[in-house]
Each structure stands twice: as C-alpha cells, then as structure tokens.
C-alpha cells in the first residue's frame, strides 16, 4: 500500500483475527453451550448478543431450538409464511437465568 498525503496527518491500522475453536461448556442439566463449530455442529445453547432489560447489549446464550422456530406443517403454510420478529430468551451460562432477549426475524 502506498500513501502520499498532501497535508495533515493520518493513521493506518491493521487487525488480524485468529479464531480458535474451544470446547463447549456443559450446564448442570447436561445442555452444551458455546459457539458453533467449523463443521456446522451447534451446542444446545448458542452464543448470542442480546438486549438486557435496561436496553444495553448483553452477551449470553439462546436455545438453538428456539432460534430455529416452528417449521411449516405443509407447503401451503410455508408459502404463506411471513417473517415476523420474535424475542427469544437470552440466558446466562447456567441455561436457567434469563438475562435478556435476542430478536429473531422481522
């Protein structure tokens, strides 16, 4: 890269992100929690950024089954499906304590 400023000042920064796959945690009830694996496997509780009751962002876990939502029962239901926003609970790593919501769809 070549930069030739005529006047003033500037700054250039580069960032490199190295993703390291980690083991999933396990709750007392046996549910797994963490991030999806590179091979597509997902834990029971998947890492999300949600909204806390005070409106701030909160990092927690949502149940994968709740993120997926209900599947259409037949082709006619699928054809008439319209995306509607819905809130899914966001939990602490224990999988019980709700700390916010994650909005899906819409």
C-alpha positions, 0 to 999 in steps of 0.5 A: 500500500502506498500513501502520499498525503498532501497535508495533515496527518493520518493513521493506518491500522491493521487487525488480524483475527485468529479464531480458535475453536474451544470446547463447549461448556456443559450446564448442570442439566447436561445442555452444551453451550458455546459457539458453533463449530467449523463443521456446522455442529451447534451446542444446545445453547448458542452464543448470542448478543442480546438486549438486557432489560435496561436496553444495553447489549448483553452477551449470553446464550439462546436455545438453538431450538428456539432460534430455529422456530416452528417449521411449516406443517405443509407447503401451503403454510410455508408459502404463506409464511411471513417473517415476523420478529420474535424475542427469544430468551437470552440466558446466562451460562447456567441455561436457567437465568434469563438475562435478556432477549435476542430478536429473531426475524422481522 
